[in-house]
Amino acid sequence: MFIINDGILERATSYGTALSYSSALGSIKIGDSTSGIRVYSIRCYDKALSYNEELNNYIYDRENKAAIINRNDIFTSSVIDYTKVKNKIDTILITGNLNRILSQGTSKDDSESTINFRRECISDPTKNFDVVNGMIRKHGQSTLNYPITSMKLWTNKAKEPNLSTTINLSQT
């Protein structure tokens, strides 16, 4: 199941085929009268849709199709182009050996890795910074099995004890 909000993927999860999602009342309840949620369209399919199919459905239902397509133009030859992404939203680019963090079976402690990361803030370049020899690990036991899990970054320590962390703030 994908949750798409204004054309942006917010959450994804998978459910076993034995689970049932039917209601004797024939209705779906999301939040309550104070939740602020407005559902503009719901489609039901007998197959799982890809993220691109979901995005295409969202674009089809909108009046401002060109603006949405432009906002989501982040691919070059079917690969996400970081340059296009960083020119549209604030980003953090993480580099280093990410094998431990990307491994499905890794516990949060075993996922710790020394990394470098750069924050690029297009809305306010004075908030840009680089961290050299920071640390990343999976965050929390309950999120380890999610398709997309949260990560925890440290700017003040590295995995290897002989490394020191350096923070470089924006020059603007």
Secondary structure, DSSP 8 states (H G I E B T S, - for coil): -EEEETTEEEEE----TT-----TT-----S-TTS----------SS---HHHHHHHHHHH-S-HHHHHHHT--EETTEE-HHHHHTTS-EEEEEE--HHHH-TT--TGGG-EEEEEEEE-TT-GGG-EEEEEEEEEE--STTTTSSS--EEEESS--SSTT---EEEE---
